Amino acid sequence: MTADRPPPLPAGVRAAAGALLGLPMLALLIVPIYAKDEPTLWGFPFFYWWQFLWVFIAAACTWAAYVVIDRARRDRRDRTDGTDRTDLTNRTDRADLTDDAERGRR
């Protein structure tokens, strides 16, 4: 492993992200679940609106997998840096930016 490459994410994080990404594929691969006409929704057979519903569910699962991985990477980075990124109110450069903005308005 090179020095500039971060260590891999924990197995639980990777498993959670993989499950979130695999759920839509698995749900749509089991065709007998939704290969029927009833119930209809606004005149559309179940087959069509079930697949269309999974477009939005798949997008939500992809976003959730991204959030899981991003939070794990951020937590790991915070632990290795030794800095607390959650408290930005005490940073001096924030105060400097505010003072500069006020000077620019005068």
VMD Tcl script that draws the C-alpha trace (Angstrom):
set ca {
  {0.00 0.00 0.00}
  {1.36 3.42 -0.91}
  {1.67 6.18 1.64}
  {-0.77 8.53 -0.14}
  {-3.56 5.95 -0.50}
  {-6.02 5.78 2.41}
  {-6.71 2.45 4.06}
  {-9.85 0.62 2.91}
  {-13.18 1.32 4.55}
  {-14.45 -1.06 7.23}
  {-16.23 -4.16 5.97}
  {-19.53 -3.10 7.56}
  {-19.57 0.17 5.64}
  {-18.78 -1.56 2.37}
  {-21.44 -4.21 3.04}
  {-24.08 -1.57 3.82}
  {-23.27 0.39 0.66}
  {-23.26 -2.79 -1.41}
  {-26.62 -3.86 -0.01}
  {-28.10 -0.45 -0.80}
  {-26.78 -0.62 -4.36}
  {-27.82 -4.24 -4.87}
  {-31.36 -3.94 -3.54}
  {-32.87 -2.30 -6.66}
  {-31.17 -4.77 -8.98}
  {-32.32 -7.75 -6.98}
  {-35.88 -6.43 -6.69}
  {-36.16 -6.00 -10.46}
  {-34.49 -9.31 -11.31}
  {-37.24 -11.28 -9.59}
  {-39.77 -10.79 -12.36}
  {-42.52 -13.10 -11.00}
  {-43.05 -10.59 -8.18}
  {-44.35 -7.92 -10.55}
  {-45.35 -9.78 -13.76}
  {-49.07 -9.09 -13.42}
  {-51.68 -6.55 -14.49}
  {-53.43 -5.86 -11.19}
  {-53.52 -3.59 -9.24}
  {-53.58 -0.71 -11.68}
  {-52.53 2.82 -10.84}
  {-54.11 5.61 -12.94}
  {-54.83 3.02 -15.62}
  {-51.27 1.66 -15.74}
  {-50.77 -2.05 -15.07}
  {-48.78 -3.06 -12.01}
  {-45.88 -4.22 -14.20}
  {-45.20 -0.68 -15.47}
  {-45.75 1.42 -12.39}
  {-43.77 -1.01 -10.21}
  {-40.72 -0.60 -12.45}
  {-41.19 3.17 -12.61}
  {-41.42 3.33 -8.82}
  {-38.05 1.57 -8.61}
  {-36.44 4.40 -10.60}
  {-36.96 6.67 -7.59}
  {-36.17 3.95 -5.04}
  {-32.91 3.17 -6.87}
  {-31.96 6.86 -6.84}
  {-32.65 7.02 -3.09}
  {-30.60 3.86 -2.47}
  {-27.69 5.23 -4.51}
  {-27.79 8.49 -2.54}
  {-27.93 6.59 0.76}
  {-24.92 4.46 -0.26}
  {-23.01 7.65 -1.11}
  {-23.87 9.17 2.27}
  {-22.77 6.02 4.13}
  {-19.40 5.95 2.37}
  {-18.88 9.72 2.59}
  {-19.54 9.78 6.34}
  {-17.19 6.86 6.91}
  {-14.44 8.58 4.93}
  {-15.05 11.87 6.74}
  {-14.95 10.16 10.15}
  {-11.72 8.40 9.23}
  {-10.16 11.64 7.97}
  {-11.17 13.48 11.15}
  {-9.63 10.79 13.34}
  {-6.35 10.80 11.41}
  {-6.12 14.61 11.19}
  {-6.90 15.13 14.84}
  {-9.06 18.13 13.98}
  {-12.70 18.68 14.79}
  {-14.45 19.70 11.57}
  {-17.86 20.01 13.20}
  {-17.11 23.23 15.10}
  {-16.39 25.98 12.60}
  {-17.59 28.86 14.76}
  {-14.32 29.34 16.64}
  {-12.12 29.56 13.58}
  {-10.33 32.89 13.26}
  {-10.48 32.97 9.47}
  {-14.30 33.04 9.66}
  {-14.09 36.18 11.76}
  {-11.58 37.67 9.32}
  {-13.92 37.00 6.40}
  {-16.78 38.69 8.21}
  {-14.66 41.76 8.97}
  {-13.51 41.95 5.33}
  {-17.10 41.72 4.09}
  {-18.18 44.52 6.43}
  {-15.28 46.71 5.30}
  {-16.24 46.11 1.66}
  {-19.78 47.34 2.25}
  {-18.66 50.66 3.71}
}
mol new
graphics top color blue
foreach p $ca { graphics top sphere $p radius 0.5 }
foreach p [lrange $ca 0 end-1] q [lrange $ca 1 end] { graphics top cylinder $p $q radius 0.2 }
display resetview
